[in-house]
């Protein structure tokens, strides 16, 4: 059933942010920056695992570097930018799904939903001043 990856991804995003918030990992930007960098790492790994064409591996590696740069900049300047970066990665997952991707068929729906739910919840926590901006 196609809805399962969306439902599990959304629930996972909510549980992830709730858990990180409860243990205090979101009280500084490093937790969010690591999350952004980690989620961007999966596509190059999938490309390597699938023995994809060098151009596909290079593309996903470039995207990883772009999100890693955003994580580094956001760590220094803005938790909101990090949250937007996580949402942007969710949008990227959706685009990659339609453009073709080297990962499991369910991954873009799962990860994209996780990213968007997590990013939106982070923005809510920042807006309500539960975590530092």
C-alpha positions in Angstrom: 0.0 0.0 0.0 1.5 3.3 -1.1 0.2 5.2 2.0 2.4 3.2 4.4 5.7 5.0 3.6 3.9 8.4 4.1 2.3 7.4 7.3 5.4 5.8 8.8 7.6 8.7 7.6 5.3 11.3 9.1 5.1 9.4 12.4 8.8 8.9 12.4 9.5 12.6 11.9 7.2 13.6 14.7 8.7 11.0 17.1 12.2 12.0 16.1 11.7 15.7 16.8 9.7 14.9 20.0 12.5 12.6 21.2 15.3 15.1 20.4 13.3 17.9 22.1 12.7 15.8 25.2 16.3 14.9 25.7 17.5 18.5 25.1 19.3 17.8 21.9 17.6 20.8 20.2 18.8 23.3 22.8 21.7 24.1 20.5 21.8 24.1 16.7 24.3 21.3 16.4 21.6 18.6 16.8 19.5 20.1 13.9 22.6 20.6 11.8 23.7 16.9 12.2 20.1 15.8 11.3 20.2 17.9 8.1 23.6 16.5 7.1 22.6 12.9 7.9 19.4 12.9 5.9 21.3 14.2 2.8 23.8 11.4 3.1 21.4 8.6 2.1 21.1 9.4 -1.7 24.8 9.1 -2.5 24.9 5.9 -0.5 21.9 4.5 -2.4 23.6 5.6 -5.7 26.8 3.7 -4.8 24.9 0.7 -3.6 22.9 0.5 -6.9 26.2 0.8 -8.9 24.6 3.9 -10.6 26.3 5.7 -13.4 29.1 8.0 -12.3 27.0 11.1 -13.3 24.2 10.0 -10.9 26.7 9.4 -8.1 28.3 12.8 -8.8 24.8 14.5 -8.8 23.8 13.0 -5.5 27.2 13.8 -4.0 26.9 17.4 -5.1 23.4 17.6 -3.5 24.9 16.2 -0.3 27.6 18.9 -0.4 25.0 21.6 -0.9 22.9 20.4 2.1 26.1 19.9 4.2 27.0 23.5 3.4 23.6 24.6 4.4 23.9 22.7 7.6 27.3 24.3 8.4 25.9 27.8 7.6 22.7 27.2 9.6 24.7 25.9 12.6 26.5 29.2 12.7 23.5 31.5 12.0 20.0 30.1 12.3 18.0 27.1 13.5 15.2 28.3 11.3 17.4 28.0 8.2 18.3 24.4 9.3 14.5 23.6 9.6 13.9 25.1 6.2 16.8 23.0 4.9 15.2 19.8 6.2 11.9 20.8 4.6 13.8 21.5 1.3 15.3 18.0 1.5 11.8 16.6 1.7 10.9 18.5 -1.4 14.1 17.2 -3.1 13.0 13.6 -2.1 9.7 14.2 -3.9 11.4 15.6 -7.0 13.9 12.7 -7.1 11.0 10.3 -6.9 9.5 11.7 -10.2 12.9 12.0 -11.9 14.1 8.5 -11.0 16.3 7.5 -8.1 18.7 4.8 -7.1 17.1 4.0 -3.7 14.3 1.8 -2.6 10.9 2.6 -4.2 9.3 3.6 -0.9 12.2 5.8 0.3 11.3 9.1 -1.3 7.8 9.0 0.3 9.1 7.9 3.7 12.0 10.3 3.9 10.3 13.2 2.2 7.4 13.0 4.7 9.7 12.5 7.6 11.7 15.6 6.5 8.7 17.8 6.0 7.0 16.8 9.3 10.3 17.2 11.2 11.1 20.6 9.6 7.6 22.0 10.3 7.7 20.8 13.9 11.2 22.4 14.3 9.8 25.7 12.9 6.9 25.5 15.4 9.3 24.9 18.3 11.4 27.9 17.2 8.4 30.1 16.7 7.0 29.2 20.2 10.5 29.7 21.6 10.7 26.2 23.0 14.1 25.9 21.3 16.6 28.7 20.5 16.5 30.3 17.1 
